[in-house]
Amino acid sequence: MNDTREERRSALDEFAAMQVTGPAAMMPVSQSHGFEVIAAQPVSVKRDEGLVLKRLRLLASSAGTDWYYRFPVKNRRENRTDWIEGPSIKLANDLSRLFGNCAVDCRAQDLGDFWLFHARFVDLETGYSLVRPFQQRKSAGKIGGADDDRRLDIAFQIGASKAIRNCVVNALQTFADFAFEEAKGALIDRIGKDLDGYRQRTIERVSAHVDIDRVERVIGRPRQNWLATDVAKIIAMAKAVSDGMATWNETFPPLDGREEETGEDEVSAAAANETLDSFAEGPGTDTAPEGDAGADASASGQPPQTLAEDIFETISRRMKDAPTEAAVHQVWEDMELDAYFDGDAKSRSKAWKIAQKRLTELKG
């Protein structure tokens, strides 16, 4: 009996002395990262929570889809697609800045096939601290082209952003929910003021990646009947794709289950970062295209990258097709360019130079 007991003790001692490697070798966060303890401390300017909410509402009016995301997930149990939406990393960063007197930290462990991030939020006024873990698969990178190292870098950055976002929005849940709803409502209001324009630009941009029939099936309405809320949803979905949180095929599944090529693997990093939120920026917020104001902006064959380029490309094309001087002036009136560029003298001057160039051609 004693021999058996001694053998068991010996086996346990050997097991305890073994060095475990690989994904199983996970240490507690207190040992692996050594987050220092931060207690409540005096501050020069105390937080005004009412003022924080006012500032969040003000920024939300211009943030649009920068402050939230929307992407699909498969519900295999009920054989349907559900949608997840919530605050973005940009909202979390702005929220922690406006909340003030706080600290945000993030540490990472490489555990083979995945990284384990630990993000921490600390309220310096109260001493409240929250640590949230987040596991990011290295194979999760969907953008970065054919460069494996770049995809790995982007996957790491996305993981860090998600860890920080999850931590901040959980620590400041009430403020995050308020900012999220304000951003959604502000975008819908802006779209509602120019629904036809937003709808058309959304169709043009999204159709460069997927067939619009696929979008109509997901939204549940034909394109000509899309409401402001529908257009806002599509813009948010496209934002999620550009952020690497989903793919075009996942967001708008191919019809009849067919696999269709969308060029996702070949898309450049710059194109992947482009979002449909440029629709919400309004006139005069983008820099006008460089070069000759009367040049045809579509000559390169590339789609316009911003709302400003979009409008100037349209002006150039329609002026070029105007057969008479009267037609040039009619294009100006039909596009309501005086109203469009109201308060933006620089852009209006550039648009007028395009019209003048066509008038000169007709006179010559």
N, C-alpha and C positions, 0 to 999 in steps of 0.2 A: 504494500500500500504506500509506504514512504517513498519507495523508488518511483512509483507512478506519479506521486505528487511532485517529486523533485524534477522528473522529466517534463511535467506540464509547466512548472515554473521556468525551467531552462528554455523551453520552446517559446514561452511568452516573452522572456528576456531577449531572445534572438529576434523575435518579430518586432519588438519595440525598438531594437537597434537598427533595423533595416532602413535604408535610405530609399524612399519612394520617389520616383521620377515620373514625368509626363503629366497629363491632365489631372491625375488623381492627387498630385502634390500641391494641393491648395491650402495655403495658410490663412488663418483668420486675418481679417483686414487690419485689426489692431497690431498684429505682428508684421504683416507684409508691407504695410504702408506707413505706420507710425503717425497717423493724424494727431497733431498736437491738440491738447485740450484748450479750448477758448471759452472763457467765462464772460458774463455780462461785464461791460465796461462803460465808463462815462464817454459821451460823445459831444462834440462841439455844437452840432445842430441836430436836435431831436426830430424824429420822423413825424410827419403830418400825414396820416393815412388818407384823410379827405383830399389833400393836395395830390397824393399819389394817384388816386382814382381819377381826378381831373386830368392829370397829365397823361394817364393811360388812354383816356377817351380821346384826347387831342391827337396823340400819335396814332391811335387806331384808325382815325379818319383817313390817314394817308398810307398806312402799312399794307392794307389789303391782304393778299395771300402770303405776304412775307411773314405774317403772324400765325398762319394756320396751314394745315395740310389735310389731305383726304386721299386715301388709297384703298384698294379692294383687298379682301381676304376671302379665301374659299371656306364656306361652311359645308363641309363634307357630310355632316350628320343630316342636314336638311336639304342638301344638294342645291345650294344657292350661293350667291356672292353677297357678302355683307361689306359694309363700308366703315372704315375707321377714320375719324377725324379728330383733331386736337391742336393744341398750341405747338408752334414750331420753336426751334432753337433761337431764332431771332426774337420771338416774343419773350422767351426765357431770359435772353441777354438784356433786352430793354427793360423787362420787369425788374430784374435784380438791380439794374442801374438806377431806375426810378425809385425803387423801394429804399435803397440807400442803407448805409451803416450795416453792411452785410459782407460776407466773404464766400466765394465759390471756388472749390478746388476739385481736381479730378486726377486720379492715379490709375495706371494700367498695369496689368500682369499679362505676359505672354504665356499661354497655356497650350501651346501646340496648334490645334486646329482653330482655336478661338482666343480672343482677348477677353479678360475680365476687368471691366472698369469699375472703379468706386468713385462716385461723385459725392461731394459734401457741400451742404449749404449751412452757413452759420449766421444767425441774427446777432450782431454785436451788441445791440441794445438790451436784449433779453437773455442772451446766452443760449438760445434755442439752437440745436444742431441736428441735422438730418443727414444720414449717409445712405445712399441707394446704390446697390450693385447693378451692373448691366453687362450681359454677355453678348459679344459680337463675333459672329462667325467670320473667318477670314475669306470664306468663299462668297460672302454676301455682296461684294462689290459688283454693281451693275453698270457703272460708268467708268471710263478711262480708256476706252478703245481696246486695241489688241495688246497694249503694254501691260503685262501681268504685274510688274512692280508698281506701276501707277495705280492699277485697280486695287492693289493691296494698300497703298498709301491712302487712297480715297476711302476704302472700307474702314481703315483705322480712324480717320477723321470723322466719318459718319458715326462710328461707335462712340467716340468721345462726345460728339454733339448730342447724341441721343441720351447718353448717361447724364450729362449736365442738364438737358431739358427735363428729363424725368424727375431729377432731384429738385430743381427749382420749382416746377409747377406743382409738385406734391407738397413742398414746404410752404408755398404761397398759393394754395389751391384757390381760395376765394378771389384773390387778385387775378390769378391766371384765367379763371373762368370768366371773369368780368371782361378782361382784355380780349379774350377769344371771341366772345359774343359781340363785342363792340366792333372788332375788325371785320367779322362776317357781315354785320349789319351795314357797316360803312361801304363795303364793296358792293353789296346789293343795291344800296341807295345810288351809288355812282353809276352802276350799270343801268338802273331803271331810268336815269335821266337821258340816256342815249342807248336804249335797248337795241334798236336796229343796227347801229354802228358796232356795238360790242358783239352782237350776234354774228354779224358778217365777218368781223375780224377773227373771232373765235373759230368760225368755220374754216376760214382761209389758213390759219396757223395750224389747227389740229389736222386738217386734211393733208398737210405735208407729211404727216407721220402715219395716220391710219385712215381707213375709209370711213366717211361720215355716217354711213349706215350702221356701223358698229357703235358709234357714239349715240345715235338715235335709239338704238336698242337698250343701251344702258340707262339713258336718261328717261326713256319711256314716252318721248314725244318727237314728232318730226321736227326738223331743224327750224322750219318757218314758224313753229309755235313755241319755241323755247322761251321761257320766262326769265326774268332777271335772276331768280334763284337757280335756275338750271345753268345759265351761263356762268354764274359764280362757282357752281360745283365743278364745271368742266375746267375752269381756270385753276381751281384748287387741285384737281386731279393732275393736270399737266405740271403744276408746280411740284407735286410729289414725285412725278417721273423725273423731272430735271434734278431733283435733290437725291436721286438714286434710291428712293424708298419703294418704287414699283417700276414696272416696265409698261410700255404701251400695250403689249399683248395682255398683260394682267389687268390693266385698267379698263381696256375696251376689247374684250375677248373676240377672236375671229369668229365670223359667222359660221354656223353649223359645225363648230369644233375644228375648222380647218386651221392649220398652222400657216400663218402668213408672215412674210419677211417684212420687217419694219425698219431695218437698217440700224437696230439698236446697238449691235456690237461694233459697227463701224463709226458710230457718231463720235465726233471729236469732243474733247473736254469742254471747249468753249461753247459748242452747240448744246452740250448737255446742261450747261449752267444757264442757258437762256430760258426764260420763263414767259408765260403768257401774261404775267402781271404788268407788263409794259402797257397793256390796254388801259389800265386804271390810272396811268400817270397824268393823263390830260394833255392839252395842247401846250407847247412851249416848254415842257420839262425836259425834253431830250435835245441833244445837240443836232443841228441840221447836218445833212451829209456834206462831206468835204468836197472841194473841187468846184467846177463850173456849175452854177446854180441851175442852168438850163439843161444840163446833161441828163440823159435818160438813166434814172437810178436802177432800172431793171436790166441794164445792158449786160451785167455780169452773169445774169441768170440766177443769182442768189435771191432768196426771199428777203424782204426787209427785216432788219433785226429789231427795230424799235418802232414805237408808234409814230415818232417824228419822221423816220425814214419811210414808213408806210404811207403817210399822208403826202410827203413830197414826191414819192414814186408815183402815186395816183395823180397828183397834179401834173407832173411831167408827162405822163402817158396821155392824159386827156387833152392837155394843151397841144401836144404833138399831133393828135388826131383832129384837132379843130381845123376845118377847111377854110374858114374866113376870119377876118378880124372880129366881126360880130359874134362868131361862134366862140372865139377866145373869151370875150367878155361874158358870153352866156355861160360858159364853163365856170367862170369865177362866181357868177350869181347862183348857178345851180348848186355849187359846192358850199355856198354861204361862207366864203373864206373871210370876208370882213368880220363876221360874227365869230368864226372859228378862231381867228388870231387876235381877237379883242384883248388888248392889254399886253400883247407880245409883238412889239414893233419889229424886232429883229427877224422873227420867223415870217411875219407878214411881208417884210421887205424882200426876203429870199423867195417867197412864193410869187411876188409881183415881178421879180426879175425873170422867173421862168416864163410868165405870161408875156413880158416884154420881149424876150428872145423870140417867142413864136410870132409876135406881132411884127418884129423886124424881118423875120424870114418871109412872112406873107407880103410885106411891102417891097422887099427886094426882088 
